[in-house]
């Protein structure tokens, strides 16, 4: 069992335990700080990359998805349970796809201790395996934090780190959907993508009645090592403040800062699967980018091709993959609850510097593949001569605050009526604030960036059934084009930019 350290037994452990003495001899002086982890990352970067080696018996490495799911955490073993804290800590068993050993440490103001693997934390169901064969040095695959998000008497999983540098979080009433990553390298290029991994964590034990905690992570890969700090504050919206210092062994071709990974199979803009009763299946329906020039809503799509959209506007102040559609009737899925998938909004705490926001969309024919990646991409790739520092905030939310700017609510298209050529688009903006009283006669549509596409038959009118602006137009062309437009009221811009990747049939 893991020892719950107190001041009275720290001296005994340090002096009397050969297993823990080296650990405490080092940490008692340095404590667990960001600078301590940063030093480890720097030291790693001065050496050739060495991939972690699994210490699991083959029978655990060979588990399939169903077999791995049979291994469950025993909730009676949750760390901090006996301390009546607002958080509880649990670990993921290694095996199946999660083979890299991840070293786990717990720390507080008064102590730090390694958490070696023990099979006593888990239940193995009817699996014909011998967990006693697993070495304590096999470590864990990841960890999760529990918090009473929705009911003061029930602890809900609200954060998990599992696999490479992936992590997910939840706010109140939300269901797991998209994932964040610490770093993305060479995503979508004509070469293998590199997946940095967290090889060690230090998980802060919160103070009594505290609703915040801190986690440090040591990242490593062939190209880079890094120190990460995550300050976690769960609630109706869950906030995670991230600070990182990266040390590059070599320059990479493409780097994604604050990357998000999501799934878009089909939605109201077409592509519904045959023989599927659900009208829409997606974790996110758009990329939202905010800059000094306003907001842009990039509609996600899945039309059988890989696409990359780059937003290079000046003064980008935030971006995120959003699930804007919250209507259950649009999904009709009582198991997946797509209407409750969180949006994730990212704001720099210090400037991201020059660069762009990119979203890369890969084709998919099912919902079990995350096929959308967004990230902040620096204009100049970091090099091995100096450290690269970033600070940003992740906000797991149901949506941003209302504003006086009209937002894109829906996008549809199909064949036009009356035998006209081309494709007819029909999309709608909401009408916030005083826009609800404006007349459509004073509204116009401003198109931008049409490329090879031709636009005609533009109409804008009020939809009296939902109090929205409806925009209708025809598009013709033989080559793919990025369509974009905004609404104007008496010549003044009054909406976010609608952006869509159109592909002719």
Protein Blocks (a to p, Z undefined) as FASTA:
>chain_A
ZZdddfklmmmmmmmmmklmmmmmmmmmnopcfklmmmmmmmmmmpccdddddfbdfklm
mpcfklmmmpccdfklpghklnopabdcddddeehjllbccddddddfkbccdddddfkl
pcehjaccdfklpcfklopfbdcddddfkbmkbccdfbdceehjaccdddehiacfbdcd
fbdchehiacdcdddddfbdcdddddehiabdcdddddddfkbccdddddddddfbdcdd
dddddddfbdcfbdcehiacdddfbdcegjiaehiabfbdcfbfbdcdddfkbccddddd
dehiacddddfbehiabdcdddfblcfklnopaklommlpccdddddfbdebjadddddd
dddfbfkbcfbdcddddfbdcdfkbccdddddddddfbdcddfbdcdfbdcddddehhia
cjddddddddehjllmpcfklpccddehkljaccehiacdddfklopacdddddddjbdc
dddddddeehiacbdcdddddddZZ
